[in-house]
Amino acid sequence: MKIALLCSGLGNVYRGHEVFARDLFSLLRDAVDITLFKGGGISAPQEQVVDNLPRNAPFLDHIHVSASPKWQASAKESERIRIEGVTFAYAALKPLLEGEFDVIHCLERDVCDVIYDHRHLFRSTPKILFSNGGAIPARDLPRCDFVQEHTDRNLQFSAKGKAFMIPHGVDLTRFHPGIESDFRAQHGIPQEAFVVITVGTISYTHKRTDHIIKEIAAVKDAYLLVVGQENQDTPNIKALGQRLMGDRIIFTKLCHSDLPKAYAAANIFTLGSVFETFGIVFVEAMAMGLPVICTNHVNQRAIVKEGIFIDMTKPGALTQALRNTDRETLILLGKRSREIALAHYDLTVLKRQYLERYRIISNATVSLPTFSLKKKIVSNIKNAIRNAATLIFGRAE
């Protein structure tokens, strides 16, 4: 059984999506014949960099899109992502054809569509598996044979008959409460200070970092750690943080291996988004023994299980939750967070689920489109229309 894991963003951007790709590959590389195809970085054993036009390339800064001024930035970002995915997918076809893989596991919808539409090029038809990291409903899913969902709720809206659920997991040997960290000392945070951490792209949309800053700024003496990738919103958000919190706020970008030290410097984790398909950072924080305050959404209630759930759209709700929850309660919630992570998100348990699912998919029967009576009739009608047009308008030659 040969598996190809494709992630065009890996090596180009740093989000939970790419963390999932890296962790899944690391988890399975010693147990199955798996090759990681990534969009950037360096090649390594079982890892191959595939050429593409990366979404953050400066030569894409001039992109023109036909959209309302209100949605220009969003439309441009979507187009950048599409270009990266499509160019990656076409460049990946050659090594995929040469590798003769049984299962091709795609993490981006544009990549999935291209690979699926070219299955007829393969000597032996591979099974195309899509990981639905964006809560895409069945009607909007890319073309594929199987779909992995990450929560039971998303599974309810997925493609019946070909969808299954395996949640995100976390390496509990890397993320645990006993990690020694000098993060506070490095950034001048008093050892006795109460520290809130948020992890995600520093932006107005989705992660709503500006909302977190405003809420924490109102909590007397609280410090805020903002860890995440930057984008066009970041400079203004940093300026907001400095204005409202001064030296009580720290912005930083860390590689994933250093992230546990930042979590270890905090007392509580929160995220400003009002919806997450899953949110790997929730599970990482829980594995570190941190209590979680997050949006009161069915997905997050199912994932966090025992946290503080609030209306994240309501101004003052986060501030009030922090003020009204005593420290002993937070400590107890943190202990429960670790226990929940151990019970539900241990990668060693999920590893067996992935291997079993890959075996099922690898042994499944899929077929390419065949020539049918319906296609024959449609083809004949098109040819008749084309011949009639030629008789009426003539030929160019």
N, C-alpha and C positions, 0 to 999 in steps of 0.2 A: 504494500500500500504506500503510494507516494502522494504527499500533500504539498501543494503550493499555497503559501499565505501571502496575499498581495495587499500592500498598504502604500499608496502613493504619497501620503502625507508624512510618513516616517522618514526623518532626515531633513524634511523641509519645514515642518512646524512641530510644536510641542503642545499637545492637548491630551485629554484622557483617551481619545480615540487612538492616538499613536502609542500611548502607554499600554493600552490593551493589546495592540499588535506585538509590541516588544515582549510583554510578559507572557503572552500565549506562546510565542515562539520559544522563549527560554524555558517555559514549562514543559514543552513537548519534544524539544530537539533531541533528547537522549532516549526517547521512548518510541519514536516513529521517524520514518524518512520524510523530513519536512524541510522545505527551502523557503526562506523569507525573501520576498521581492519588495524592495523599499525604494522610495523616491530620492533619497539623498544619503550622505554619509560615505562610508568606505565599505568595500566588499570584504567579506570574511567567510570562513568555512560555513557553508549552508546559508549564506546571506549574499544576495546579489543586488547591486544598485542598478536600477533601470532608468535610462535617460528620459527626461521629461521637461516640460516648461513649468517650473515650480511656481506656485501661486504668488509667492512673495518676490518674484524676479522683478527688478527695476524696469526691464523692458516691457512689462505689462502695465506700467503706470498710466499709459495713455489710452487705456481701454475706453471705447465709446459704447455706451449702452442706451437703448431707447426705453427710458423709464422716467417716472415722475421725479422731480427734484428731491422729494421727500425720501424716495427709495433708491436714489442714485448709488449711494455708498454700498447698500445691501446688494443691489444688482451687480455692481462691479465685483464685489467679493464673491458672489455666486459664480460669476463668469470666470474669475481667476481659478476657483476650485474646479470648475468644469474643464477648463483647459488643461490644468495639471492632470486630472484624472484621465482624460481622453488621450493625451499624448503619452502618458505612462502606459496605458493599456495597449496601445498599438505597438509601442516599443517592447512591451513584455511578451508579445505574441511569439516572437522567434524563440527565446529561451523556453517558453512554455511548450511550444511544439517539439523542441528538441528534448525536453525533459520527460515527456509522456507521463504526465501526472494523472492520478486517478481522481483526485478531488482538488478543485481550485477554489480556495476560500478568499472571497473578495470583501474588503471592508468599505469600499466606496461605490456608490450606485453607478456612477458613470463608467468606472472600471468594469463593474459587473455586466453592464449592458453590452459593452464592446466585446468582452471575452465570450459572453453567451452567444452573441450574433455571429461569432466566428468559430463555433464548435465544429462546423463541418470541415474545417481545415485539419483537424486532428485525426491521426491514424485510429486511435481508440477514443471514443467520445468521453470527455471528462464530465464529472458532475460538478455543477457550479453552485457553490454555497455562498449566501450573502449574510453578513452579520449586520443586523438592523440597529445601528447605533443612533438613529434619529427618530425613532418612534414613527416610522413611515407606515401608514395604513395599507392594507392589502391592495387597494386600487392603485396606489402610487409606487408600489415596490418595483425595483428593477427586474429585468428578465433573469430568472434563475431557476434552479431545480429545487433548492432547499433554502430555508430562512432560519437563522438563529435570532431569537428574541432574548432580551436580557431581564425582563420582568413578566410576571403572570398577566398584568394588565395589558401590556403591549401584545402578548400572545393572543389575547382575546380579539384584537383588531387585525391580526396578521392573516396570511394566506392559509386557509384550512387545508389540511392534508400534507403540507410540506413544511410547516413551521414547528419549531421546538424551542424550549427555553433552557438556557444555561446562563446563570448570572455572572457578572464580573466577579473576580476574586482578587485576593491580595496575598503577597508573600509574607506570611506571619513571622518569618525569621528575620525579615528586614524591617518590618513595621511592628514595633512592640513597645510597651511602656518603659522598658528598662534601658533605653538608649541614652548614652551620655551625650550631652550637647553643650557646646560653648557658644551657641548662637546668641544668647542674651548678652554675654560679655562682649562678643564681637560688635554688637550693634548698640551698646550702651543702654540696655534695658535693665532696670533694677531687678535683682533676684526676687524681691517680694512683690513685684508688679503683677497685676491681673492682665493677661495677654489673650487677645482674640486673634485667631488666624483665619484667613480666607485664601483659597487657592483656585486660580482660574485666570483666564484672559482678562487683563485690566481694561474693561470696556463699559460703556453705558448700557449696551444691549445685552441681553441674556444674563451674563454674570452680574450686571448691575453693581459694579464696584463702587460707584459714586453713592449709591443708596447705603451700602455698608458703612462707608466713611462717615456719612452724615449721622447715622444711628449710633455708631461707636463714639463719635466725637462728643455726643451728649452724655456719655457715661463717665463720670468723674474719675480721673486718674487711669482709665483703661488704656492699654496700648493695643495697636492694631498692626499685625503683620500681613502684608499683601504680597502674595507670591504668585507670579504668573507671567505669561507671555505678553508682550506689548503690541499695541496696534495704533491706529491713527487717533484713538480716543485717549490714549495713555497720558500724553503730556498735560492735557487739561485736567485729567483726574488726579494726577500727581500734584498739580498746583492747588487743586481743591483740598487735597489731604494736608498739604503743608499749611495752608491757610487756616483750616479748622483744627488741626491737631498738632502742628509744630513737630517737635521731636518725639511725640507719642505715636507716630506712624512710621513704618519702615516698608519701603517697596524693594523687592528683590526678585531676581529670576534665578532659579536653581535647576541643575540637572536632576533627574529623577532620583539618582542614587543619594543625593544630598538632602532630599526632601524630608526624610525622617527627623533630621536634626532641627528643622524648622518646626515641625509638629511638636517635637519634644520640648520646645521653648514656650509652648502655648498652654493655656488653661481650658480653652474651649474653641470649637470650630463652627464656622457659619458660612453660608453661601447665599448671595443675594438673588439668585435666579428664582423665578416663580414656577419653573418646570424643568425637570431633567429627565431624559430618557432613562438614565441610571445615575451616573455621577460617581465615578471611581473614587474621587476625593472623599466622599462620605465614608466609604469603606476603609480607605487608608487612615483617616482620622479616627475612626472607631477602633481599628486595629492598634492604634497608638494609645488607646485608652482615653480618648477625648470625648466629652459630651458634645452633642450636635444640636444646633438650632437651625432649622431649615423651614422651607415652605410647607404649608399644610396641604400637600398634594398626595393623591392616593399612591403614586409611585414611591414618593419619598417616605411615606408612612410604612409602606411594605418593606422598603430597603433598610431604613434606619431602625424601625420597629419601636425602639424606646429612646426618644429624643424629646426636644421641645419644639412643637410644631406651631407655626404662627402664620398669619396672613402677611406675607412678605411684601405685599403691595401697599400695606397700610403704614403710613408714616408714624413712627414712634413705637411700633409693635416690637421691634427688635430691642430697642432701648429699654422698653418696659420689661421685657423678658429677662434681660440681663440684670436689671435693678431688682426685680422681684424674686429671683431665684437665688436662694442662699448657697454658699460655697459647698456646704456638706452635701446638698442635693446634687450639685454638679459633679462632685467627686463620685458619688454613688452611680450617677448616670454614666460617667466615664468607665467605671468598672463593668457595668452592664454592656457598654459598647464593645469592650474587648471580648466579653463572653459571647456576644452575638456574632462578632467577626469570626471567632473560633468555630462556632456552630454552623455558620452558613456560608462563609466566604473564604475558607481555607483552600488554597490552590491545590493542595495534595488531594483533596476530595474531588474538586472540579476536574482535575487531570484525568481521573478515571472516566468521568462523564464525557469528556472530549474524545478520548480514545475510542470509547464505545460508539459514540455518535459518528465519528469518522468511519468506523468499520461498517456501520449500517448504510451510510451514504455511499461508500465505496462499492458495496455489494448491490446497491439498488440498480434497477434497470431504467435507463433513459433512452429515448429514441430521437433521431433527427426527423425533421419534416419529410414526408414522402409525397410523391406525385399521386394525386387522387383525381377522381372524376370531376369533383368540384373545381379543382385547379385547372383541369383540362378545359372545362367550359369557360372559366374566367379568361384563360389564356387565349382561347379561340375568339372570344368576344373582343378582347383588346386588339388582337391581330386584324380582325375584320374592320374595326374602327380606324386603325392605322392605315390599312389598305384603301379604305374609302377616302380618308383625308388626302392620301397621295394622289388618287384619281382626280379629286376636286382641285387641289392646289398645285399639283405637279411636284417634281423633284428639284432639288437644288442643283444637281449635276446635269 
